Amino acid sequence: MIKTNIPIKDIADYTILVLYSRGIPVSPLKLQKILYYIQAWHMVYFGKDKLIFDEAPEAWINGPVYRSIFDAFKNKFGLYDNIIPDIQKDISIEKSIYYTHSKLGIDKDQTDFLESIFLQYGTMTDGKLVFLTHCEKPWSEKREGLEPFDHSEEKISMETMYQYYYSRMERNRKERGNGKV
């Protein structure tokens, strides 16, 4: 059964630990974008009513931002600093990942899904992720009429996220079906 409404901080902690264990740096900015793609693609693959966490992102200057995650890291790390996870010194990174994964309570399908997101987006730079989100409708439609550096707390529409990424998946399927990559 697909688990939904997991605390976003737990998903963030798991993301940080997994990427950290692979030597992949994660800044608060990068974490925000990975969480955004986790939510968007989760709706596409598991159903638009299957939100992995229930917080909607806001359309900030540098792309989608989850306020609770921003607040959790704002006094610990700069926007581009690498996040160092809190790992007890007597516990290995592998055990920390195991404990954090257990806390999520997700099944193999969701674990595999998260792995696919980490593989697709985890190695991208902060700048590349910002660029991607800026080129995509869910963020850009909420920034319409704003100057590039205007502050906004406008929530990105979950419906638009679902429709945009679902249509991308369908387009990719059709192209592969026609022998295109």
matplotlib code that plots the C-alpha trace (Angstrom):
import matplotlib.pyplot as plt

x = [0.0, 1.3, 2.2, 1.1, 1.4, 4.8, 6.4, 8.4, 11.3, 11.6, 11.7, 14.3, 16.4, 16.3, 17.3, 20.2, 21.5, 21.3, 23.0, 25.6, 26.4, 27.2, 29.4, 26.9, 26.7, 23.3, 22.7, 19.5, 18.7, 19.3, 17.2, 14.3, 14.3, 14.7, 11.7, 9.7, 10.5, 9.8, 6.3, 5.6, 6.6, 5.1, 1.7, 2.3, 3.4, 1.1, -1.9, -2.6, -4.3, -1.3, 0.8, 4.0, 3.9, 1.2, 3.0, 2.7, 5.8, 6.0, 7.2, 10.3, 12.9, 15.2, 12.4, 10.0, 10.6, 8.9, 8.7, 9.1, 12.3, 13.6, 12.9, 14.6, 17.9, 18.0, 20.1, 22.3, 23.5, 23.8, 21.8, 24.7, 26.4, 26.6, 24.3, 26.1, 23.5, 23.3, 24.7, 25.4, 29.1, 28.4, 26.1, 27.3, 25.8, 24.2, 22.4, 21.3, 19.8, 18.2, 16.6, 15.5, 14.0, 12.2, 10.7, 9.2, 7.3, 7.4, 7.3, 9.6, 7.8, 8.2, 11.8, 12.5, 10.7, 12.8, 16.0, 14.9, 14.5, 17.9, 19.5, 17.8, 18.1, 20.6, 23.8, 22.5, 24.0, 22.0, 22.1, 20.8, 17.9, 17.0, 17.2, 14.9, 12.2, 12.3, 11.7, 8.7, 5.1, 4.2, 6.8, 6.7, 2.9, 3.0, 5.8, 3.9, 3.8, 6.6, 10.1, 12.9, 13.8, 10.3, 9.5, 6.5, 4.9, 2.4, 1.7, 2.4, -0.7, -0.5, -3.0, -0.7, 2.3, 0.4, -0.9, 2.5, 4.5, 1.9, 1.8, 5.6, 5.5, 2.8, 4.8, 7.9, 6.0, 4.6, 8.1, 9.6, 6.7, 7.6, 11.2, 12.4, 14.4]
y = [0.0, 3.5, 5.5, 9.2, 12.3, 11.4, 14.3, 16.3, 16.5, 12.7, 12.6, 15.4, 13.6, 10.4, 12.2, 13.9, 10.7, 8.7, 11.3, 12.1, 8.3, 8.4, 11.5, 13.7, 17.2, 18.5, 22.2, 23.5, 24.9, 21.6, 19.7, 22.0, 21.1, 17.4, 17.4, 19.3, 16.6, 13.8, 15.3, 16.0, 12.6, 10.7, 12.1, 11.0, 7.4, 6.7, 8.9, 12.6, 12.1, 10.2, 13.1, 11.7, 14.7, 17.3, 20.6, 22.7, 24.5, 28.3, 30.0, 31.7, 33.5, 30.4, 28.0, 25.9, 26.1, 24.2, 26.7, 24.1, 22.8, 26.3, 27.1, 23.9, 24.7, 28.6, 29.0, 26.0, 26.3, 28.9, 28.5, 26.8, 25.1, 21.3, 19.9, 17.6, 15.2, 14.6, 11.1, 9.8, 9.0, 5.4, 4.6, 4.1, 6.0, 2.7, 2.2, 5.9, 5.3, 2.1, 3.8, 6.8, 4.6, 2.5, 5.7, 6.5, 3.2, 3.0, -0.1, -1.4, 0.5, 3.9, 3.1, 2.3, 5.5, 7.6, 5.9, 6.8, 10.5, 10.5, 9.0, 11.5, 14.7, 14.0, 14.5, 17.7, 21.0, 23.6, 25.8, 23.1, 22.3, 26.0, 26.3, 23.3, 24.5, 27.9, 26.4, 24.4, 25.6, 24.9, 27.4, 29.9, 30.3, 31.4, 33.9, 35.6, 39.3, 39.4, 40.8, 38.2, 39.2, 39.9, 38.1, 35.7, 33.3, 32.1, 28.4, 26.3, 24.4, 20.7, 20.2, 22.0, 20.0, 16.8, 17.8, 19.1, 16.1, 13.6, 15.2, 15.0, 11.3, 10.6, 12.6, 10.6, 7.3, 8.2, 9.2, 5.9, 4.0, 5.6, 4.6, 8.0, 8.6]
z = [0.0, -0.9, 2.1, 2.0, 4.2, 5.4, 7.3, 4.8, 7.2, 7.3, 3.4, 3.5, 6.1, 4.1, 0.9, 2.6, 4.1, 0.9, -1.2, 1.5, 1.7, -2.1, -1.8, -3.5, -2.0, -1.1, -0.3, 1.1, -2.4, -4.0, -1.4, -2.1, -5.8, -5.1, -2.7, -5.4, -8.0, -5.4, -4.9, -8.5, -9.9, -6.9, -7.9, -11.5, -10.7, -7.7, -8.3, -8.0, -4.7, -3.3, -1.9, -0.3, 2.0, 2.3, 2.1, -1.1, -2.4, -2.8, -6.0, -4.7, -6.7, -7.0, -7.7, -5.6, -1.8, 1.0, 3.9, 6.7, 5.2, 4.6, 8.3, 9.4, 7.7, 7.5, 10.7, 10.1, 6.5, 3.8, 0.7, -1.2, 1.7, 1.8, 4.4, 6.8, 8.3, 12.0, 12.5, 16.0, 16.2, 17.3, 14.3, 10.7, 7.8, 6.6, 9.9, 9.9, 6.4, 7.6, 10.6, 8.6, 5.9, 8.6, 10.0, 6.5, 6.5, 2.7, 0.6, -2.2, -4.9, -3.1, -2.2, -5.8, -6.8, -4.5, -5.8, -9.3, -8.3, -6.6, -9.7, -12.0, -10.0, -7.2, -9.2, -10.9, -9.7, -7.8, -10.8, -13.2, -10.9, -10.6, -14.3, -14.8, -12.4, -14.0, -17.4, -16.2, -16.0, -12.4, -11.1, -14.0, -14.0, -10.3, -11.2, -14.0, -13.7, -11.2, -11.7, -11.5, -8.0, -6.6, -3.4, -3.6, -1.2, -3.9, -3.6, -6.6, -7.7, -7.0, -9.9, -12.3, -11.0, -11.7, -15.1, -16.3, -15.3, -16.3, -19.8, -19.9, -19.0, -21.7, -24.3, -23.5, -23.7, -27.2, -28.4, -27.2, -28.7, -32.1, -31.8, -30.6, -27.5]

ax = plt.figure().add_subplot(projection="3d")
ax.plot(x, y, z, "-o")
ax.set_aspect("equal")
plt.show()
